[in-house]
Amino acid sequence: MIDPHDLLLEAMKLPPEARAALAGSLLESLDTEVDADAEAAWGAEIERRIRDIDAGTTKLIPWDEVRRRIGR
């Protein structure tokens, strides 16, 4: 069996995009049940946000500014 700490050290050597994909896959593997109501609610929220962006009624913040605000 692979030691989780060693696996993490190896994963940290990956480029950011690959680490994000790996993290997403690991999180998805923990979801054994799908809450249809939650999925529908998130779908509706995403559609609403896209409409707001397309209509210009929401203020977008550049990623550099977001990173600065969260202190990274």
Backbone as XML, in Angstrom:
<?xml version="1.0"?>
<chain id="A" units="angstrom">
  <residue number="1" name="MET">
    <atom name="N" x="0.843" y="-1.189" z="0.000"/>
    <atom name="CA" x="0.000" y="0.000" z="0.000"/>
    <atom name="C" x="0.885" y="1.249" z="0.000"/>
  </residue>
  <residue number="2" name="ILE">
    <atom name="N" x="0.451" y="2.256" z="-0.733"/>
    <atom name="CA" x="1.199" y="3.513" z="-0.837"/>
    <atom name="C" x="0.906" y="4.372" z="0.389"/>
  </residue>
  <residue number="3" name="ASP">
    <atom name="N" x="1.962" y="4.935" z="0.944"/>
    <atom name="CA" x="1.808" y="5.833" z="2.087"/>
    <atom name="C" x="1.162" y="7.132" z="1.616"/>
  </residue>
  <residue number="4" name="PRO">
    <atom name="N" x="0.047" y="7.541" z="2.249"/>
    <atom name="CA" x="-0.646" y="8.772" z="1.818"/>
    <atom name="C" x="0.257" y="10.007" z="1.848"/>
  </residue>
  <residue number="5" name="HIS">
    <atom name="N" x="1.155" y="10.087" z="2.812"/>
    <atom name="CA" x="2.052" y="11.248" z="2.889"/>
    <atom name="C" x="2.989" y="11.283" z="1.681"/>
  </residue>
  <residue number="6" name="ASP">
    <atom name="N" x="3.527" y="10.111" z="1.314"/>
    <atom name="CA" x="4.404" y="10.042" z="0.140"/>
    <atom name="C" x="3.638" y="10.392" z="-1.134"/>
  </residue>
  <residue number="7" name="LEU">
    <atom name="N" x="2.406" y="9.914" z="-1.210"/>
    <atom name="CA" x="1.568" y="10.221" z="-2.366"/>
    <atom name="C" x="1.320" y="11.722" z="-2.473"/>
  </residue>
  <residue number="8" name="LEU">
    <atom name="N" x="1.054" y="12.361" z="-1.340"/>
    <atom name="CA" x="0.844" y="13.806" z="-1.331"/>
    <atom name="C" x="2.098" y="14.540" z="-1.788"/>
  </residue>
  <residue number="9" name="LEU">
    <atom name="N" x="3.246" y="14.112" z="-1.306"/>
    <atom name="CA" x="4.501" y="14.761" z="-1.722"/>
    <atom name="C" x="4.693" y="14.657" z="-3.229"/>
  </residue>
  <residue number="10" name="GLU">
    <atom name="N" x="4.373" y="13.504" z="-3.803"/>
    <atom name="CA" x="4.489" y="13.332" z="-5.251"/>
    <atom name="C" x="3.470" y="14.200" z="-5.987"/>
  </residue>
  <residue number="11" name="ALA">
    <atom name="N" x="2.243" y="14.242" z="-5.468"/>
    <atom name="CA" x="1.191" y="15.041" z="-6.107"/>
    <atom name="C" x="1.549" y="16.523" z="-6.099"/>
  </residue>
  <residue number="12" name="MET">
    <atom name="N" x="2.217" y="16.980" z="-5.055"/>
    <atom name="CA" x="2.587" y="18.398" z="-4.958"/>
    <atom name="C" x="3.621" y="18.798" z="-6.006"/>
  </residue>
  <residue number="13" name="LYS">
    <atom name="N" x="4.263" y="17.821" z="-6.628"/>
    <atom name="CA" x="5.235" y="18.106" z="-7.695"/>
    <atom name="C" x="4.544" y="18.377" z="-9.030"/>
  </residue>
  <residue number="14" name="LEU">
    <atom name="N" x="3.254" y="18.071" z="-9.117"/>
    <atom name="CA" x="2.505" y="18.287" z="-10.356"/>
    <atom name="C" x="2.258" y="19.771" z="-10.581"/>
  </residue>
  <residue number="15" name="PRO">
    <atom name="N" x="2.055" y="20.176" z="-11.848"/>
    <atom name="CA" x="1.692" y="21.572" z="-12.113"/>
    <atom name="C" x="0.312" y="21.866" z="-11.494"/>
  </residue>
  <residue number="16" name="PRO">
    <atom name="N" x="0.022" y="23.149" z="-11.229"/>
    <atom name="CA" x="-1.240" y="23.516" z="-10.579"/>
    <atom name="C" x="-2.487" y="22.944" z="-11.249"/>
  </residue>
  <residue number="17" name="GLU">
    <atom name="N" x="-2.532" y="22.952" z="-12.577"/>
    <atom name="CA" x="-3.721" y="22.462" z="-13.269"/>
    <atom name="C" x="-3.922" y="20.971" z="-13.003"/>
  </residue>
  <residue number="18" name="ALA">
    <atom name="N" x="-2.832" y="20.216" z="-13.001"/>
    <atom name="CA" x="-2.925" y="18.771" z="-12.755"/>
    <atom name="C" x="-3.319" y="18.505" z="-11.304"/>
  </residue>
  <residue number="19" name="ARG">
    <atom name="N" x="-2.790" y="19.308" z="-10.373"/>
    <atom name="CA" x="-3.174" y="19.145" z="-8.960"/>
    <atom name="C" x="-4.653" y="19.442" z="-8.781"/>
  </residue>
  <residue number="20" name="ALA">
    <atom name="N" x="-5.156" y="20.470" z="-9.461"/>
    <atom name="CA" x="-6.579" y="20.815" z="-9.356"/>
    <atom name="C" x="-7.443" y="19.684" z="-9.908"/>
  </residue>
  <residue number="21" name="ALA">
    <atom name="N" x="-7.040" y="19.124" z="-11.033"/>
    <atom name="CA" x="-7.800" y="18.018" z="-11.622"/>
    <atom name="C" x="-7.783" y="16.808" z="-10.692"/>
  </residue>
  <residue number="22" name="LEU">
    <atom name="N" x="-6.629" y="16.519" z="-10.107"/>
    <atom name="CA" x="-6.510" y="15.397" z="-9.177"/>
    <atom name="C" x="-7.389" y="15.629" z="-7.950"/>
  </residue>
  <residue number="23" name="ALA">
    <atom name="N" x="-7.351" y="16.842" z="-7.407"/>
    <atom name="CA" x="-8.182" y="17.162" z="-6.234"/>
    <atom name="C" x="-9.659" y="17.004" z="-6.568"/>
  </residue>
  <residue number="24" name="GLY">
    <atom name="N" x="-10.054" y="17.486" z="-7.737"/>
    <atom name="CA" x="-11.449" y="17.353" z="-8.154"/>
    <atom name="C" x="-11.864" y="15.894" z="-8.274"/>
  </residue>
  <residue number="25" name="SER">
    <atom name="N" x="-10.989" y="15.087" z="-8.850"/>
    <atom name="CA" x="-11.291" y="13.664" z="-8.994"/>
    <atom name="C" x="-11.409" y="12.981" z="-7.636"/>
  </residue>
  <residue number="26" name="LEU">
    <atom name="N" x="-10.525" y="13.332" z="-6.722"/>
    <atom name="CA" x="-10.592" y="12.745" z="-5.380"/>
    <atom name="C" x="-11.881" y="13.142" z="-4.662"/>
  </residue>
  <residue number="27" name="LEU">
    <atom name="N" x="-12.251" y="14.412" z="-4.786"/>
    <atom name="CA" x="-13.497" y="14.853" z="-4.145"/>
    <atom name="C" x="-14.709" y="14.155" z="-4.757"/>
  </residue>
  <residue number="28" name="GLU">
    <atom name="N" x="-14.722" y="14.032" z="-6.067"/>
    <atom name="CA" x="-15.831" y="13.348" z="-6.738"/>
    <atom name="C" x="-15.941" y="11.896" z="-6.292"/>
  </residue>
  <residue number="29" name="SER">
    <atom name="N" x="-14.799" y="11.275" z="-6.001"/>
    <atom name="CA" x="-14.815" y="9.876" z="-5.590"/>
    <atom name="C" x="-15.478" y="9.688" z="-4.230"/>
  </residue>
  <residue number="30" name="LEU">
    <atom name="N" x="-15.595" y="10.761" z="-3.452"/>
    <atom name="CA" x="-16.229" y="10.682" z="-2.140"/>
    <atom name="C" x="-17.742" y="10.823" z="-2.219"/>
  </residue>
  <residue number="31" name="ASP">
    <atom name="N" x="-18.230" y="11.353" z="-3.326"/>
    <atom name="CA" x="-19.672" y="11.539" z="-3.504"/>
    <atom name="C" x="-20.301" y="10.243" z="-3.989"/>
  </residue>
  <residue number="32" name="THR">
    <atom name="N" x="-20.870" y="9.495" z="-3.048"/>
    <atom name="CA" x="-21.498" y="8.236" z="-3.427"/>
    <atom name="C" x="-22.977" y="8.419" z="-3.714"/>
  </residue>
  <residue number="33" name="GLU">
    <atom name="N" x="-23.570" y="9.472" z="-3.167"/>
    <atom name="CA" x="-24.984" y="9.758" z="-3.408"/>
    <atom name="C" x="-25.116" y="11.131" z="-4.049"/>
  </residue>
  <residue number="34" name="VAL">
    <atom name="N" x="-25.998" y="11.223" z="-5.016"/>
    <atom name="CA" x="-26.253" y="12.504" z="-5.672"/>
    <atom name="C" x="-27.587" y="13.030" z="-5.173"/>
  </residue>
  <residue number="35" name="ASP">
    <atom name="N" x="-27.560" y="14.237" z="-4.645"/>
    <atom name="CA" x="-28.786" y="14.889" z="-4.191"/>
    <atom name="C" x="-29.365" y="15.637" z="-5.391"/>
  </residue>
  <residue number="36" name="ALA">
    <atom name="N" x="-30.385" y="15.078" z="-5.997"/>
    <atom name="CA" x="-30.967" y="15.657" z="-7.212"/>
    <atom name="C" x="-31.445" y="17.085" z="-6.981"/>
  </residue>
  <residue number="37" name="ASP">
    <atom name="N" x="-32.018" y="17.358" z="-5.805"/>
    <atom name="CA" x="-32.488" y="18.713" z="-5.511"/>
    <atom name="C" x="-31.322" y="19.696" z="-5.443"/>
  </residue>
  <residue number="38" name="ALA">
    <atom name="N" x="-30.218" y="19.270" z="-4.819"/>
    <atom name="CA" x="-29.048" y="20.139" z="-4.728"/>
    <atom name="C" x="-28.446" y="20.372" z="-6.111"/>
  </residue>
  <residue number="39" name="GLU">
    <atom name="N" x="-28.371" y="19.326" z="-6.918"/>
    <atom name="CA" x="-27.844" y="19.460" z="-8.275"/>
    <atom name="C" x="-28.695" y="20.431" z="-9.090"/>
  </residue>
  <residue number="40" name="ALA">
    <atom name="N" x="-30.003" y="20.317" z="-8.966"/>
    <atom name="CA" x="-30.907" y="21.213" z="-9.696"/>
    <atom name="C" x="-30.752" y="22.648" z="-9.211"/>
  </residue>
  <residue number="41" name="ALA">
    <atom name="N" x="-30.616" y="22.815" z="-7.895"/>
    <atom name="CA" x="-30.459" y="24.166" z="-7.333"/>
    <atom name="C" x="-29.160" y="24.797" z="-7.811"/>
  </residue>
  <residue number="42" name="TRP">
    <atom name="N" x="-28.053" y="24.013" z="-7.822"/>
    <atom name="CA" x="-26.787" y="24.550" z="-8.318"/>
    <atom name="C" x="-26.879" y="24.884" z="-9.801"/>
  </residue>
  <residue number="43" name="GLY">
    <atom name="N" x="-27.549" y="24.043" z="-10.567"/>
    <atom name="CA" x="-27.727" y="24.320" z="-11.988"/>
    <atom name="C" x="-28.461" y="25.628" z="-12.219"/>
  </residue>
  <residue number="44" name="ALA">
    <atom name="N" x="-29.527" y="25.850" z="-11.452"/>
    <atom name="CA" x="-30.302" y="27.092" z="-11.570"/>
    <atom name="C" x="-29.449" y="28.293" z="-11.154"/>
  </residue>
  <residue number="45" name="GLU">
    <atom name="N" x="-28.651" y="28.127" z="-10.099"/>
    <atom name="CA" x="-27.792" y="29.231" z="-9.633"/>
    <atom name="C" x="-26.735" y="29.570" z="-10.670"/>
  </residue>
  <residue number="46" name="ILE">
    <atom name="N" x="-26.146" y="28.563" z="-11.268"/>
    <atom name="CA" x="-25.142" y="28.799" z="-12.301"/>
    <atom name="C" x="-25.760" y="29.528" z="-13.488"/>
  </residue>
  <residue number="47" name="GLU">
    <atom name="N" x="-26.937" y="29.095" z="-13.914"/>
    <atom name="CA" x="-27.620" y="29.760" z="-15.024"/>
    <atom name="C" x="-27.924" y="31.216" z="-14.683"/>
  </residue>
  <residue number="48" name="ARG">
    <atom name="N" x="-28.368" y="31.475" z="-13.446"/>
    <atom name="CA" x="-28.672" y="32.841" z="-13.024"/>
    <atom name="C" x="-27.416" y="33.707" z="-13.067"/>
  </residue>
  <residue number="49" name="ARG">
    <atom name="N" x="-26.307" y="33.166" z="-12.576"/>
    <atom name="CA" x="-25.061" y="33.937" z="-12.569"/>
    <atom name="C" x="-24.575" y="34.228" z="-13.981"/>
  </residue>
  <residue number="50" name="ILE">
    <atom name="N" x="-24.698" y="33.250" z="-14.877"/>
    <atom name="CA" x="-24.302" y="33.473" z="-16.271"/>
    <atom name="C" x="-25.166" y="34.560" z="-16.900"/>
  </residue>
  <residue number="51" name="ARG">
    <atom name="N" x="-26.474" y="34.538" z="-16.636"/>
    <atom name="CA" x="-27.359" y="35.587" z="-17.169"/>
    <atom name="C" x="-26.942" y="36.953" z="-16.635"/>
  </residue>
  <residue number="52" name="ASP">
    <atom name="N" x="-26.613" y="37.037" z="-15.339"/>
    <atom name="CA" x="-26.182" y="38.305" z="-14.750"/>
    <atom name="C" x="-24.896" y="38.810" z="-15.404"/>
  </residue>
  <residue number="53" name="ILE">
    <atom name="N" x="-23.967" y="37.897" z="-15.650"/>
    <atom name="CA" x="-22.709" y="38.286" z="-16.301"/>
    <atom name="C" x="-22.989" y="38.770" z="-17.715"/>
  </residue>
  <residue number="54" name="ASP">
    <atom name="N" x="-23.780" y="37.999" z="-18.463"/>
    <atom name="CA" x="-24.097" y="38.373" z="-19.846"/>
    <atom name="C" x="-24.840" y="39.702" z="-19.919"/>
  </residue>
  <residue number="55" name="ALA">
    <atom name="N" x="-25.685" y="39.974" z="-18.921"/>
    <atom name="CA" x="-26.457" y="41.218" z="-18.910"/>
    <atom name="C" x="-25.641" y="42.394" z="-18.384"/>
  </residue>
  <residue number="56" name="GLY">
    <atom name="N" x="-24.470" y="42.110" z="-17.826"/>
    <atom name="CA" x="-23.631" y="43.189" z="-17.283"/>
    <atom name="C" x="-24.147" y="43.721" z="-15.963"/>
  </residue>
  <residue number="57" name="THR">
    <atom name="N" x="-24.958" y="42.950" z="-15.257"/>
    <atom name="CA" x="-25.532" y="43.428" z="-13.991"/>
    <atom name="C" x="-24.746" y="42.967" z="-12.774"/>
  </residue>
  <residue number="58" name="THR">
    <atom name="N" x="-23.637" y="42.314" z="-13.005"/>
    <atom name="CA" x="-22.797" y="41.886" z="-11.896"/>
    <atom name="C" x="-21.379" y="42.359" z="-12.141"/>
  </residue>
  <residue number="59" name="LYS">
    <atom name="N" x="-20.681" y="42.692" z="-11.070"/>
    <atom name="CA" x="-19.312" y="43.189" z="-11.190"/>
    <atom name="C" x="-18.353" y="42.011" z="-11.075"/>
  </residue>
  <residue number="60" name="LEU">
    <atom name="N" x="-17.531" y="41.831" z="-12.083"/>
    <atom name="CA" x="-16.532" y="40.766" z="-12.069"/>
    <atom name="C" x="-15.244" y="41.298" z="-11.458"/>
  </residue>
  <residue number="61" name="ILE">
    <atom name="N" x="-14.535" y="40.437" z="-10.763"/>
    <atom name="CA" x="-13.285" y="40.811" z="-10.112"/>
    <atom name="C" x="-12.171" y="39.981" z="-10.731"/>
  </residue>
  <residue number="62" name="PRO">
    <atom name="N" x="-11.111" y="40.630" z="-11.215"/>
    <atom name="CA" x="-9.997" y="39.886" z="-11.810"/>
    <atom name="C" x="-9.350" y="38.947" z="-10.781"/>
  </residue>
  <residue number="63" name="TRP">
    <atom name="N" x="-8.855" y="37.804" z="-11.260"/>
    <atom name="CA" x="-8.270" y="36.804" z="-10.384"/>
    <atom name="C" x="-7.126" y="37.388" z="-9.546"/>
  </residue>
  <residue number="64" name="ASP">
    <atom name="N" x="-6.290" y="38.246" z="-10.107"/>
    <atom name="CA" x="-5.194" y="38.837" z="-9.337"/>
    <atom name="C" x="-5.724" y="39.597" z="-8.125"/>
  </residue>
  <residue number="65" name="GLU">
    <atom name="N" x="-6.835" y="40.300" z="-8.303"/>
    <atom name="CA" x="-7.438" y="41.038" z="-7.198"/>
    <atom name="C" x="-8.005" y="40.082" z="-6.148"/>
  </residue>
  <residue number="66" name="VAL">
    <atom name="N" x="-8.645" y="39.030" z="-6.584"/>
    <atom name="CA" x="-9.196" y="38.037" z="-5.642"/>
    <atom name="C" x="-8.067" y="37.435" z="-4.822"/>
  </residue>
  <residue number="67" name="ARG">
    <atom name="N" x="-6.996" y="37.033" z="-5.501"/>
    <atom name="CA" x="-5.844" y="36.454" z="-4.794"/>
    <atom name="C" x="-5.280" y="37.429" z="-3.781"/>
  </residue>
  <residue number="68" name="ARG">
    <atom name="N" x="-5.177" y="38.699" z="-4.150"/>
    <atom name="CA" x="-4.655" y="39.705" z="-3.224"/>
    <atom name="C" x="-5.540" y="39.819" z="-1.999"/>
  </residue>
  <residue number="69" name="ARG">
    <atom name="N" x="-6.863" y="39.807" z="-2.224"/>
    <atom name="CA" x="-7.812" y="39.954" z="-1.115"/>
    <atom name="C" x="-7.765" y="38.785" z="-0.135"/>
  </residue>
  <residue number="70" name="ILE">
    <atom name="N" x="-7.510" y="37.581" z="-0.650"/>
    <atom name="CA" x="-7.489" y="36.429" z="0.253"/>
    <atom name="C" x="-6.094" y="36.184" z="0.820"/>
  </residue>
  <residue number="71" name="GLY">
    <atom name="N" x="-5.163" y="37.030" z="0.424"/>
    <atom name="CA" x="-3.833" y="36.985" z="1.027"/>
    <atom name="C" x="-2.893" y="35.932" z="0.514"/>
  </residue>
  <residue number="72" name="ARG">
    <atom name="N" x="-3.070" y="35.528" z="-0.729"/>
    <atom name="CA" x="-2.156" y="34.514" z="-1.291"/>
    <atom name="C" x="-0.995" y="35.165" z="-1.969"/>
  </residue>
</chain>
